[in-house]
Amino acid sequence: MSEPQTQGGSLSGAAAEPRIRVRGLGKNYGALEVFKNISFDVGNREIVAIVGPSGCGKTTLLRCIDGLLPHDTGEILVGDTRVTEPIAGVAMVFQHFGLFPWKTVSENVAYGLRMAGSPKAEIARKVPEFINLVGLAGFEEAFPYQMSGGMQQRCGLARALAVEPNVLLMDEPFAAVDAQTREILQFELLRIWQERPTAMVFVTHSIEEAVLLGHRVIVLKGRPSNIHETIVIDLPEPRTRDTLRLPRFAELRERVWSTLMREAREAEFVLER
C-alpha cells in the first residue's frame, strides 16, 4: 500500500519526464498574498486533483498554469516551455460551460480548432469524432439553450479535447450540474481519459470527486495557502461505480476530509481584521 506523500512531487510510476512542473509558485493581489511556495509535478498520464477551503486560490493557481494570470514568484513549465501566457497544447474546461450561445454544438466544438488555424478538412473530421466521444452524437445542430447543463458541459469538454491538448485543466467542471448528472459526468470523464490519457489538473470542492478521479490529491491550506499534504490515491484502475464501495476509497476520502475540515473549522472562528 502506497504511503501518502507530504510534499508536492511526482506519482511513483508516472512518466519520467513530467508534463507540468510548478516550482516555488506565488501569487499576490496587491497586499494580499494568495498562495506561496507551491511546487508539484504532473505526469504525462496522470490526474492530479486539487482541493482546499474556499478562497485558498485553487482557481487562481489553475489560471496561472494556463497562462491566463501572471504569477509573482516561481515558475511553471509545460514540457520545456516556460508559461508566461497561454500556450498551445493546454486546454481548460470552466465551471460555467463557456459556450457561445449563438453557436451550435458543432460550431462550439470547432471553435478551438479554428482559432488554432486547423485546415477545414481536419475540422470536418475531428468535430464529429469528439462530439461522439462525449456522447453528443445526434445533437450537432442543437444550441446551448436547448440542452441540459450536463449536455452543455459535455460540449465544453469536446471543445477542449478536440485540440488534442497535452494538458487538460478542469476548474470545478461539474459544480454547476445536479448530483445525478455530476456522477454520470465523472465516470464519462474517466472513460474518456482511459481512451485518451493526458496530464490533467482537476480543481474541485468535492472530496469524493477528488478521490475518485485523482491519482494524487493535493490539499491546499493556510493563509496564504501552500501545499499541506499530497495524498497518493492507490485505487485500482479502471475506476468504476464499484470503486465507490471499496473500503480503501472510504479510507482515502476520510483522510482528505479530516485534513481539510480541520482548516475549515478553524477558519469559521477567525475574525476579519
C-alpha atoms as an extended CHARMM CRD file, in Angstrom:
* protein
*
       273  EXT
         1         1  MET       CA              0.0000000000        0.0000000000        0.0000000000  PROA      1               0.0000000000
         2         2  SER       CA              1.4650000000        3.3430000000       -1.0240000000  PROA      2               0.0000000000
         3         3  GLU       CA              2.2370000000        5.8970000000        1.6350000000  PROA      3               0.0000000000
         4         4  PRO       CA              0.7930000000        9.3700000000        1.1360000000  PROA      4               0.0000000000
         5         5  GLN       CA              3.3490000000       11.9710000000        0.1360000000  PROA      5               0.0000000000
         6         6  THR       CA              3.5770000000       15.0510000000        2.2990000000  PROA      6               0.0000000000
         7         7  GLN       CA              5.1240000000       17.3560000000       -0.2740000000  PROA      7               0.0000000000
         8         8  GLY       CA              4.4190000000       18.1680000000       -3.9110000000  PROA      8               0.0000000000
         9         9  GLY       CA              6.0330000000       15.5960000000       -6.1790000000  PROA      9               0.0000000000
        10        10  SER       CA              5.5620000000       13.0360000000       -8.9100000000  PROA      10              0.0000000000
        11        11  LEU       CA              3.4810000000        9.9220000000       -8.5370000000  PROA      11              0.0000000000
        12        12  SER       CA              5.5940000000        6.7920000000       -8.4660000000  PROA      12              0.0000000000
        13        13  GLY       CA              5.1890000000        5.0850000000      -11.8340000000  PROA      13              0.0000000000
        14        14  ALA       CA              4.1960000000        8.2750000000      -13.6770000000  PROA      14              0.0000000000
        15        15  ALA       CA              6.1720000000        9.3630000000      -16.7200000000  PROA      15              0.0000000000
        16        16  ALA       CA              9.8630000000       10.0050000000      -16.0220000000  PROA      16              0.0000000000
        17        17  GLU       CA              9.5920000000       13.4720000000      -17.5450000000  PROA      17              0.0000000000
        18        18  PRO       CA              6.6350000000       15.3700000000      -16.0560000000  PROA      18              0.0000000000
        19        19  ARG       CA              4.3650000000       17.2060000000      -18.4540000000  PROA      19              0.0000000000
        20        20  ILE       CA              3.8060000000       20.0360000000      -15.9190000000  PROA      20              0.0000000000
        21        21  ARG       CA              6.3490000000       21.3940000000      -13.4540000000  PROA      21              0.0000000000
        22        22  VAL       CA              5.3180000000       24.0110000000      -10.8950000000  PROA      22              0.0000000000
        23        23  ARG       CA              8.2090000000       25.3670000000       -8.8310000000  PROA      23              0.0000000000
        24        24  GLY       CA              8.0050000000       27.7820000000       -5.8880000000  PROA      24              0.0000000000
        25        25  LEU       CA              4.9050000000       29.4640000000       -7.2810000000  PROA      25              0.0000000000
        26        26  GLY       CA              3.4910000000       32.5180000000       -5.5520000000  PROA      26              0.0000000000
        27        27  LYS       CA              0.6510000000       34.8950000000       -6.3920000000  PROA      27              0.0000000000
        28        28  ASN       CA             -0.3310000000       38.2450000000       -4.8770000000  PROA      28              0.0000000000
        29        29  TYR       CA             -3.2450000000       40.5880000000       -5.3950000000  PROA      29              0.0000000000
        30        30  GLY       CA             -1.7410000000       43.8130000000       -4.1260000000  PROA      30              0.0000000000
        31        31  ALA       CA             -1.0090000000       43.3310000000       -0.4320000000  PROA      31              0.0000000000
        32        32  LEU       CA             -2.9490000000       40.0530000000       -0.3620000000  PROA      32              0.0000000000
        33        33  GLU       CA             -0.7100000000       37.0010000000       -0.7250000000  PROA      33              0.0000000000
        34        34  VAL       CA             -2.9490000000       34.2670000000       -2.1530000000  PROA      34              0.0000000000
        35        35  PHE       CA             -0.5060000000       31.3520000000       -2.1450000000  PROA      35              0.0000000000
        36        36  LYS       CA              3.2290000000       30.8440000000       -1.8770000000  PROA      36              0.0000000000
        37        37  ASN       CA              5.8890000000       28.2150000000       -2.4900000000  PROA      37              0.0000000000
        38        38  ILE       CA              3.6200000000       25.8860000000       -4.4810000000  PROA      38              0.0000000000
        39        39  SER       CA              5.6510000000       23.0690000000       -6.0720000000  PROA      39              0.0000000000
        40        40  PHE       CA              4.4230000000       19.8940000000       -7.7700000000  PROA      40              0.0000000000
        41        41  ASP       CA              4.7130000000       17.8870000000      -10.9810000000  PROA      41              0.0000000000
        42        42  VAL       CA              2.0780000000       16.2200000000      -13.1500000000  PROA      42              0.0000000000
        43        43  GLY       CA              2.9950000000       13.2200000000      -15.2920000000  PROA      43              0.0000000000
        44        44  ASN       CA              2.0070000000       12.7040000000      -18.9170000000  PROA      44              0.0000000000
        45        45  ARG       CA             -0.6890000000       10.1720000000      -17.9510000000  PROA      45              0.0000000000
        46        46  GLU       CA             -1.7400000000       11.4580000000      -14.5550000000  PROA      46              0.0000000000
        47        47  ILE       CA             -4.7130000000       13.2200000000      -12.9800000000  PROA      47              0.0000000000
        48        48  VAL       CA             -3.8650000000       15.4740000000      -10.0380000000  PROA      48              0.0000000000
        49        49  ALA       CA             -6.8510000000       16.7830000000       -8.0810000000  PROA      49              0.0000000000
        50        50  ILE       CA             -6.5640000000       19.9650000000       -6.0070000000  PROA      50              0.0000000000
        51        51  VAL       CA             -8.7960000000       20.6520000000       -3.0130000000  PROA      51              0.0000000000
        52        52  GLY       CA             -8.7840000000       23.3430000000       -0.3710000000  PROA      52              0.0000000000
        53        53  PRO       CA            -11.0040000000       25.7730000000        1.5450000000  PROA      53              0.0000000000
        54        54  SER       CA            -12.9090000000       28.4530000000       -0.3510000000  PROA      54              0.0000000000
        55        55  GLY       CA            -10.6560000000       31.4010000000       -1.1220000000  PROA      55              0.0000000000
        56        56  CYS       CA             -7.3850000000       29.4630000000       -0.9160000000  PROA      56              0.0000000000
        57        57  GLY       CA             -6.5170000000       30.1810000000       -4.5590000000  PROA      57              0.0000000000
        58        58  LYS       CA             -7.3470000000       26.9040000000       -6.3460000000  PROA      58              0.0000000000
        59        59  THR       CA             -8.8260000000       28.5850000000       -9.4160000000  PROA      59              0.0000000000
        60        60  THR       CA             -6.1290000000       31.2710000000       -9.3870000000  PROA      60              0.0000000000
        61        61  LEU       CA             -3.4800000000       28.5400000000       -9.4020000000  PROA      61              0.0000000000
        62        62  LEU       CA             -5.1640000000       26.8300000000      -12.3420000000  PROA      62              0.0000000000
        63        63  ARG       CA             -5.3430000000       30.0940000000      -14.2910000000  PROA      63              0.0000000000
        64        64  CYS       CA             -1.6530000000       30.6880000000      -13.6440000000  PROA      64              0.0000000000
        65        65  ILE       CA             -0.8510000000       27.2470000000      -15.0600000000  PROA      65              0.0000000000
        66        66  ASP       CA             -2.9650000000       28.1030000000      -18.1130000000  PROA      66              0.0000000000
        67        67  GLY       CA             -1.1370000000       31.4120000000      -18.5480000000  PROA      67              0.0000000000
        68        68  LEU       CA             -4.3280000000       33.4430000000      -18.1230000000  PROA      68              0.0000000000
        69        69  LEU       CA             -2.9470000000       35.1030000000      -14.9660000000  PROA      69              0.0000000000
        70        70  PRO       CA              0.6510000000       36.1330000000      -14.2490000000  PROA      70              0.0000000000
        71        71  HSD       CA              2.3720000000       34.6530000000      -11.2010000000  PROA      71              0.0000000000
        72        72  ASP       CA              4.6500000000       36.7100000000       -8.9680000000  PROA      72              0.0000000000
        73        73  THR       CA              7.2840000000       34.1810000000       -7.8640000000  PROA      73              0.0000000000
        74        74  GLY       CA              8.4880000000       30.8120000000       -9.0730000000  PROA      74              0.0000000000
        75        75  GLU       CA              7.9460000000       29.2600000000      -12.4840000000  PROA      75              0.0000000000
        76        76  ILE       CA              5.6450000000       26.9540000000      -14.4470000000  PROA      76              0.0000000000
        77        77  LEU       CA              6.9030000000       24.6900000000      -17.2120000000  PROA      77              0.0000000000
        78        78  VAL       CA              4.7010000000       22.7460000000      -19.6080000000  PROA      78              0.0000000000
        79        79  GLY       CA              7.1180000000       20.3980000000      -21.2980000000  PROA      79              0.0000000000
        80        80  ASP       CA             10.1140000000       22.6250000000      -21.9670000000  PROA      80              0.0000000000
        81        81  THR       CA              8.0590000000       25.8150000000      -22.3210000000  PROA      81              0.0000000000
        82        82  ARG       CA              8.0090000000       28.3600000000      -19.5010000000  PROA      82              0.0000000000
        83        83  VAL       CA              4.4520000000       29.6160000000      -19.0700000000  PROA      83              0.0000000000
        84        84  THR       CA              4.0220000000       33.4000000000      -19.1520000000  PROA      84              0.0000000000
        85        85  GLU       CA              0.9160000000       33.4440000000      -21.3720000000  PROA      85              0.0000000000
        86        86  PRO       CA             -1.4920000000       30.8720000000      -22.8440000000  PROA      86              0.0000000000
        87        87  ILE       CA              0.3980000000       28.2950000000      -24.8870000000  PROA      87              0.0000000000
        88        88  ALA       CA             -0.5170000000       25.6630000000      -27.4410000000  PROA      88              0.0000000000
        89        89  GLY       CA             -1.3040000000       22.2260000000      -26.0970000000  PROA      89              0.0000000000
        90        90  VAL       CA             -3.0800000000       23.4240000000      -22.9330000000  PROA      90              0.0000000000
        91        91  ALA       CA             -6.8930000000       23.4470000000      -22.7340000000  PROA      91              0.0000000000
        92        92  MET       CA             -9.2010000000       24.4950000000      -19.9180000000  PROA      92              0.0000000000
        93        93  VAL       CA            -12.7570000000       23.4390000000      -19.0790000000  PROA      93              0.0000000000
        94        94  PHE       CA            -14.5970000000       26.0080000000      -16.9620000000  PROA      94              0.0000000000
        95        95  GLN       CA            -17.2860000000       25.6050000000      -14.3210000000  PROA      95              0.0000000000
        96        96  HSD       CA            -19.9170000000       27.5660000000      -16.2370000000  PROA      96              0.0000000000
        97        97  PHE       CA            -19.5370000000       25.8330000000      -19.6060000000  PROA      97              0.0000000000
        98        98  GLY       CA            -18.1960000000       28.8650000000      -21.5110000000  PROA      98              0.0000000000
        99        99  LEU       CA            -20.1620000000       28.0430000000      -24.6630000000  PROA      99              0.0000000000
       100       100  PHE       CA            -21.1260000000       30.6220000000      -27.2660000000  PROA      100             0.0000000000
       101       101  PRO       CA            -24.9390000000       30.7600000000      -27.0720000000  PROA      101             0.0000000000
       102       102  TRP       CA            -25.3120000000       31.6890000000      -30.7560000000  PROA      102             0.0000000000
       103       103  LYS       CA            -23.2640000000       28.6900000000      -31.9290000000  PROA      103             0.0000000000
       104       104  THR       CA            -24.4430000000       25.1070000000      -32.3490000000  PROA      104             0.0000000000
       105       105  VAL       CA            -22.7110000000       22.1430000000      -30.7170000000  PROA      105             0.0000000000
       106       106  SER       CA            -20.6800000000       21.5710000000      -33.8830000000  PROA      106             0.0000000000
       107       107  GLU       CA            -19.6950000000       25.2270000000      -34.1150000000  PROA      107             0.0000000000
       108       108  ASN       CA            -18.7200000000       25.3820000000      -30.4360000000  PROA      108             0.0000000000
       109       109  VAL       CA            -16.5920000000       22.2510000000      -30.7030000000  PROA      109             0.0000000000
       110       110  ALA       CA            -14.9320000000       23.5930000000      -33.8690000000  PROA      110             0.0000000000
       111       111  TYR       CA            -14.0780000000       26.9520000000      -32.2780000000  PROA      111             0.0000000000
       112       112  GLY       CA            -10.7310000000       25.9950000000      -30.7180000000  PROA      112             0.0000000000
       113       113  LEU       CA             -9.6410000000       24.2340000000      -33.8870000000  PROA      113             0.0000000000
       114       114  ARG       CA            -10.4510000000       27.3170000000      -35.9610000000  PROA      114             0.0000000000
       115       115  MET       CA             -8.5400000000       29.5500000000      -33.5400000000  PROA      115             0.0000000000
       116       116  ALA       CA             -5.5630000000       27.2080000000      -33.9010000000  PROA      116             0.0000000000
       117       117  GLY       CA             -5.7040000000       27.5600000000      -37.6780000000  PROA      117             0.0000000000
       118       118  SER       CA             -6.5700000000       23.9250000000      -38.3790000000  PROA      118             0.0000000000
       119       119  PRO       CA             -7.4020000000       23.1060000000      -42.0180000000  PROA      119             0.0000000000
       120       120  LYS       CA            -11.0880000000       22.7730000000      -42.8910000000  PROA      120             0.0000000000
       121       121  ALA       CA            -10.7000000000       19.0900000000      -43.7010000000  PROA      121             0.0000000000
       122       122  GLU       CA             -9.1970000000       18.4250000000      -40.2640000000  PROA      122             0.0000000000
       123       123  ILE       CA            -12.0070000000       20.3380000000      -38.5480000000  PROA      123             0.0000000000
       124       124  ALA       CA            -14.6140000000       18.4120000000      -40.5300000000  PROA      124             0.0000000000
       125       125  ARG       CA            -13.0110000000       15.1370000000      -39.4100000000  PROA      125             0.0000000000
       126       126  LYS       CA            -12.3770000000       15.9880000000      -35.7660000000  PROA      126             0.0000000000
       127       127  VAL       CA            -15.6300000000       17.7140000000      -34.8060000000  PROA      127             0.0000000000
       128       128  PRO       CA            -17.9170000000       14.6670000000      -35.2420000000  PROA      128             0.0000000000
       129       129  GLU       CA            -15.2380000000       12.4190000000      -33.7190000000  PROA      129             0.0000000000
       130       130  PHE       CA            -15.1430000000       14.3880000000      -30.4730000000  PROA      130             0.0000000000
       131       131  ILE       CA            -18.8760000000       15.0280000000      -30.3650000000  PROA      131             0.0000000000
       132       132  ASN       CA            -19.2970000000       11.2600000000      -30.4980000000  PROA      132             0.0000000000
       133       133  LEU       CA            -16.5890000000       10.7450000000      -27.8650000000  PROA      133             0.0000000000
       134       134  VAL       CA            -18.5120000000       12.7900000000      -25.2790000000  PROA      134             0.0000000000
       135       135  GLY       CA            -21.8630000000       11.1980000000      -26.1370000000  PROA      135             0.0000000000
       136       136  LEU       CA            -23.4990000000       14.0770000000      -28.0260000000  PROA      136             0.0000000000
       137       137  ALA       CA            -23.9720000000       12.3750000000      -31.3970000000  PROA      137             0.0000000000
       138       138  GLY       CA            -27.3390000000       13.4420000000      -32.7950000000  PROA      138             0.0000000000
       139       139  PHE       CA            -27.1820000000       16.8900000000      -31.1640000000  PROA      139             0.0000000000
       140       140  GLU       CA            -24.7190000000       18.5040000000      -33.5630000000  PROA      140             0.0000000000
       141       141  GLU       CA            -27.1280000000       21.2970000000      -34.5600000000  PROA      141             0.0000000000
       142       142  ALA       CA            -28.5090000000       21.9920000000      -31.0730000000  PROA      142             0.0000000000
       143       143  PHE       CA            -27.8930000000       25.3660000000      -29.4070000000  PROA      143             0.0000000000
       144       144  PRO       CA            -26.7990000000       25.6480000000      -25.7490000000  PROA      144             0.0000000000
       145       145  TYR       CA            -30.2050000000       26.9510000000      -24.5860000000  PROA      145             0.0000000000
       146       146  GLN       CA            -31.7890000000       23.7490000000      -25.8720000000  PROA      146             0.0000000000
       147       147  MET       CA            -29.5140000000       21.4910000000      -23.8290000000  PROA      147             0.0000000000
       148       148  SER       CA            -29.3010000000       20.4430000000      -20.1890000000  PROA      148             0.0000000000
       149       149  GLY       CA            -26.3690000000       21.5320000000      -18.0480000000  PROA      149             0.0000000000
       150       150  GLY       CA            -24.7870000000       18.1160000000      -18.4120000000  PROA      150             0.0000000000
       151       151  MET       CA            -25.0310000000       18.2600000000      -22.1950000000  PROA      151             0.0000000000
       152       152  GLN       CA            -23.5410000000       21.7540000000      -22.2160000000  PROA      152             0.0000000000
       153       153  GLN       CA            -20.5920000000       20.5740000000      -20.1470000000  PROA      153             0.0000000000
       154       154  ARG       CA            -20.0750000000       17.6150000000      -22.4890000000  PROA      154             0.0000000000
       155       155  CYS       CA            -19.9250000000       20.1370000000      -25.3190000000  PROA      155             0.0000000000
       156       156  GLY       CA            -17.3510000000       22.2170000000      -23.4350000000  PROA      156             0.0000000000
       157       157  LEU       CA            -15.3030000000       19.0850000000      -22.8230000000  PROA      157             0.0000000000
       158       158  ALA       CA            -15.4760000000       18.1140000000      -26.5070000000  PROA      158             0.0000000000
       159       159  ARG       CA            -14.2740000000       21.5960000000      -27.4920000000  PROA      159             0.0000000000
       160       160  ALA       CA            -11.2780000000       21.2590000000      -25.1570000000  PROA      160             0.0000000000
       161       161  LEU       CA            -10.4490000000       17.7190000000      -26.2740000000  PROA      161             0.0000000000
       162       162  ALA       CA            -10.7690000000       18.4750000000      -29.9960000000  PROA      162             0.0000000000
       163       163  VAL       CA             -7.4930000000       20.4170000000      -29.9880000000  PROA      163             0.0000000000
       164       164  GLU       CA             -5.8730000000       17.2490000000      -28.5700000000  PROA      164             0.0000000000
       165       165  PRO       CA             -4.1340000000       19.0030000000      -25.6730000000  PROA      165             0.0000000000
       166       166  ASN       CA             -1.1260000000       17.6780000000      -23.7970000000  PROA      166             0.0000000000
       167       167  VAL       CA             -2.5410000000       19.2970000000      -20.6650000000  PROA      167             0.0000000000
       168       168  LEU       CA             -6.1950000000       19.4890000000      -19.6170000000  PROA      168             0.0000000000
       169       169  LEU       CA             -7.1230000000       21.9050000000      -16.8240000000  PROA      169             0.0000000000
       170       170  MET       CA            -10.5270000000       21.4060000000      -15.1770000000  PROA      170             0.0000000000
       171       171  ASP       CA            -11.9360000000       24.1940000000      -12.9840000000  PROA      171             0.0000000000
       172       172  GLU       CA            -14.7770000000       22.6010000000      -10.9810000000  PROA      172             0.0000000000
       173       173  PRO       CA            -16.3280000000       21.4900000000      -14.2720000000  PROA      173             0.0000000000
       174       174  PHE       CA            -19.2510000000       19.5950000000      -12.7260000000  PROA      174             0.0000000000
       175       175  ALA       CA            -20.1500000000       22.0230000000       -9.9350000000  PROA      175             0.0000000000
       176       176  ALA       CA            -22.9980000000       23.6490000000      -11.8810000000  PROA      176             0.0000000000
       177       177  VAL       CA            -24.9430000000       20.4320000000      -12.5600000000  PROA      177             0.0000000000
       178       178  ASP       CA            -27.1790000000       18.3320000000      -10.3110000000  PROA      178             0.0000000000
       179       179  ALA       CA            -25.7830000000       15.4430000000       -8.2490000000  PROA      179             0.0000000000
       180       180  GLN       CA            -27.0110000000       12.6890000000      -10.5710000000  PROA      180             0.0000000000
       181       181  THR       CA            -25.5950000000       14.3720000000      -13.6810000000  PROA      181             0.0000000000
       182       182  ARG       CA            -22.3660000000       15.0780000000      -11.8350000000  PROA      182             0.0000000000
       183       183  GLU       CA            -21.8320000000       11.3830000000      -11.1120000000  PROA      183             0.0000000000
       184       184  ILE       CA            -22.5780000000       10.4660000000      -14.7270000000  PROA      184             0.0000000000
       185       185  LEU       CA            -20.0710000000       13.0520000000      -15.9710000000  PROA      185             0.0000000000
       186       186  GLN       CA            -17.3920000000       11.8910000000      -13.5330000000  PROA      186             0.0000000000
       187       187  PHE       CA            -17.4700000000        8.3720000000      -14.9700000000  PROA      187             0.0000000000
       188       188  GLU       CA            -17.7140000000        9.7170000000      -18.5140000000  PROA      188             0.0000000000
       189       189  LEU       CA            -14.5530000000       11.7390000000      -17.8860000000  PROA      189             0.0000000000
       190       190  LEU       CA            -12.7990000000        8.6260000000      -16.5550000000  PROA      190             0.0000000000
       191       191  ARG       CA            -13.9020000000        6.6930000000      -19.6470000000  PROA      191             0.0000000000
       192       192  ILE       CA            -12.6060000000        9.4130000000      -21.9650000000  PROA      192             0.0000000000
       193       193  TRP       CA             -9.3350000000        9.6740000000      -20.0410000000  PROA      193             0.0000000000
       194       194  GLN       CA             -8.8310000000        5.9020000000      -20.3360000000  PROA      194             0.0000000000
       195       195  GLU       CA             -9.2250000000        6.2270000000      -24.1180000000  PROA      195             0.0000000000
       196       196  ARG       CA             -7.1110000000        9.3790000000      -24.4320000000  PROA      196             0.0000000000
       197       197  PRO       CA             -4.9220000000        9.7680000000      -21.3320000000  PROA      197             0.0000000000
       198       198  THR       CA             -3.2550000000       13.1260000000      -20.8010000000  PROA      198             0.0000000000
       199       199  ALA       CA             -1.8750000000       15.2540000000      -17.9820000000  PROA      199             0.0000000000
       200       200  MET       CA             -4.8290000000       16.6760000000      -16.0780000000  PROA      200             0.0000000000
       201       201  VAL       CA             -5.1840000000       19.0930000000      -13.1530000000  PROA      201             0.0000000000
       202       202  PHE       CA             -8.6750000000       18.9300000000      -11.6620000000  PROA      202             0.0000000000
       203       203  VAL       CA             -9.8280000000       21.5840000000       -9.1700000000  PROA      203             0.0000000000
       204       204  THR       CA            -12.8510000000       20.6340000000       -7.0850000000  PROA      204             0.0000000000
       205       205  HSD       CA            -14.6200000000       21.3460000000       -3.7980000000  PROA      205             0.0000000000
       206       206  SER       CA            -15.8460000000       17.7420000000       -3.6710000000  PROA      206             0.0000000000
       207       207  ILE       CA            -13.5890000000       15.4390000000       -1.6560000000  PROA      207             0.0000000000
       208       208  GLU       CA            -15.2940000000       12.3380000000       -3.0600000000  PROA      208             0.0000000000
       209       209  GLU       CA            -14.7930000000       13.6010000000       -6.6100000000  PROA      209             0.0000000000
       210       210  ALA       CA            -11.1100000000       14.3220000000       -5.9410000000  PROA      210             0.0000000000
       211       211  VAL       CA            -10.5050000000       10.8060000000       -4.5880000000  PROA      211             0.0000000000
       212       212  LEU       CA            -12.4770000000        9.1360000000       -7.3780000000  PROA      212             0.0000000000
       213       213  LEU       CA            -10.7320000000       10.9740000000      -10.2220000000  PROA      213             0.0000000000
       214       214  GLY       CA             -7.2530000000       11.7660000000       -8.9300000000  PROA      214             0.0000000000
       215       215  HSD       CA             -4.1040000000        9.6760000000       -8.9140000000  PROA      215             0.0000000000
       216       216  ARG       CA             -2.9690000000       12.1590000000       -6.2990000000  PROA      216             0.0000000000
       217       217  VAL       CA             -4.8830000000       14.7400000000       -4.2590000000  PROA      217             0.0000000000
       218       218  ILE       CA             -3.1020000000       17.9630000000       -3.3230000000  PROA      218             0.0000000000
       219       219  VAL       CA             -4.5520000000       19.6680000000       -0.2310000000  PROA      219             0.0000000000
       220       220  LEU       CA             -4.0260000000       23.4340000000       -0.0500000000  PROA      220             0.0000000000
       221       221  LYS       CA             -4.2620000000       25.0770000000        3.3650000000  PROA      221             0.0000000000
       222       222  GLY       CA             -3.2590000000       28.2220000000        5.2220000000  PROA      222             0.0000000000
       223       223  ARG       CA             -3.3060000000       31.9780000000        4.6270000000  PROA      223             0.0000000000
       224       224  PRO       CA             -1.5080000000       32.3990000000        2.2780000000  PROA      224             0.0000000000
       225       225  SER       CA             -2.1160000000       28.8520000000        1.1770000000  PROA      225             0.0000000000
       226       226  ASN       CA              0.5180000000       26.2880000000        0.3530000000  PROA      226             0.0000000000
       227       227  ILE       CA              0.6280000000       22.5320000000       -0.1200000000  PROA      227             0.0000000000
       228       228  HSD       CA             -0.2150000000       20.9820000000        3.2280000000  PROA      228             0.0000000000
       229       229  GLU       CA             -0.2570000000       17.3900000000        2.0270000000  PROA      229             0.0000000000
       230       230  THR       CA             -0.1530000000       15.3460000000       -1.1810000000  PROA      230             0.0000000000
       231       231  ILE       CA             -2.0580000000       12.0840000000       -0.8620000000  PROA      231             0.0000000000
       232       232  VAL       CA             -1.4570000000        9.2020000000       -3.2620000000  PROA      232             0.0000000000
       233       233  ILE       CA             -4.7570000000        7.6030000000       -4.3340000000  PROA      233             0.0000000000
       234       234  ASP       CA             -3.8460000000        3.9430000000       -4.6780000000  PROA      234             0.0000000000
       235       235  LEU       CA             -7.1470000000        2.6710000000       -6.0700000000  PROA      235             0.0000000000
       236       236  PRO       CA             -7.3760000000        0.0090000000       -8.7950000000  PROA      236             0.0000000000
       237       237  GLU       CA             -7.8250000000        1.0200000000      -12.4350000000  PROA      237             0.0000000000
       238       238  PRO       CA            -10.0660000000        1.4700000000      -14.2840000000  PROA      238             0.0000000000
       239       239  ARG       CA            -12.2640000000        3.1770000000      -11.7030000000  PROA      239             0.0000000000
       240       240  THR       CA            -15.9560000000        2.3660000000      -11.8240000000  PROA      240             0.0000000000
       241       241  ARG       CA            -19.0010000000        2.7340000000       -9.5910000000  PROA      241             0.0000000000
       242       242  ASP       CA            -17.7030000000       -0.3010000000       -7.6960000000  PROA      242             0.0000000000
       243       243  THR       CA            -14.7250000000        1.8570000000       -6.6880000000  PROA      243             0.0000000000
       244       244  LEU       CA            -17.0500000000        3.9400000000       -4.5160000000  PROA      244             0.0000000000
       245       245  ARG       CA            -17.8050000000        0.8540000000       -2.3920000000  PROA      245             0.0000000000
       246       246  LEU       CA            -14.2010000000       -0.1300000000       -1.7120000000  PROA      246             0.0000000000
       247       247  PRO       CA            -13.0130000000        0.1770000000        1.9140000000  PROA      247             0.0000000000
       248       248  ARG       CA             -9.8460000000        1.8530000000        0.6190000000  PROA      248             0.0000000000
       249       249  PHE       CA            -11.9330000000        4.5320000000       -1.1080000000  PROA      249             0.0000000000
       250       250  ALA       CA            -13.6250000000        5.3040000000        2.2180000000  PROA      250             0.0000000000
       251       251  GLU       CA            -10.2670000000        5.4310000000        3.9880000000  PROA      251             0.0000000000
       252       252  LEU       CA             -8.8020000000        7.8600000000        1.4860000000  PROA      252             0.0000000000
       253       253  ARG       CA            -11.9090000000       10.0450000000        1.4610000000  PROA      253             0.0000000000
       254       254  GLU       CA            -11.7700000000       10.2310000000        5.2530000000  PROA      254             0.0000000000
       255       255  ARG       CA             -8.0810000000       11.1500000000        5.1870000000  PROA      255             0.0000000000
       256       256  VAL       CA             -8.6520000000       14.0380000000        2.7960000000  PROA      256             0.0000000000
       257       257  TRP       CA            -11.7960000000       15.0980000000        4.6590000000  PROA      257             0.0000000000
       258       258  SER       CA            -10.1450000000       15.1670000000        8.0940000000  PROA      258             0.0000000000
       259       259  THR       CA             -7.1380000000       17.0730000000        6.7400000000  PROA      259             0.0000000000
       260       260  LEU       CA             -9.3090000000       19.6610000000        5.0240000000  PROA      260             0.0000000000
       261       261  MET       CA            -12.0320000000       20.0280000000        7.6420000000  PROA      261             0.0000000000
       262       262  ARG       CA             -9.6230000000       20.9590000000       10.4320000000  PROA      262             0.0000000000
       263       263  GLU       CA             -8.7340000000       24.0410000000        8.4220000000  PROA      263             0.0000000000
       264       264  ALA       CA            -12.3820000000       24.7890000000        7.6100000000  PROA      264             0.0000000000
       265       265  ARG       CA            -13.4000000000       24.6240000000       11.2760000000  PROA      265             0.0000000000
       266       266  GLU       CA            -10.5490000000       26.8980000000       12.3310000000  PROA      266             0.0000000000
       267       267  ALA       CA            -11.4600000000       29.3980000000        9.5710000000  PROA      267             0.0000000000
       268       268  GLU       CA            -15.0220000000       29.6580000000       10.9260000000  PROA      268             0.0000000000
       269       269  PHE       CA            -13.7700000000       31.2670000000       14.1090000000  PROA      269             0.0000000000
       270       270  VAL       CA            -11.2420000000       33.7180000000       12.6590000000  PROA      270             0.0000000000
       271       271  LEU       CA            -12.1940000000       37.3930000000       12.9660000000  PROA      271             0.0000000000
       272       272  GLU       CA            -11.5620000000       39.5580000000        9.9370000000  PROA      272             0.0000000000
       273       273  ARG       CA             -9.1360000000       42.4080000000       10.6270000000  PROA      273             0.0000000000
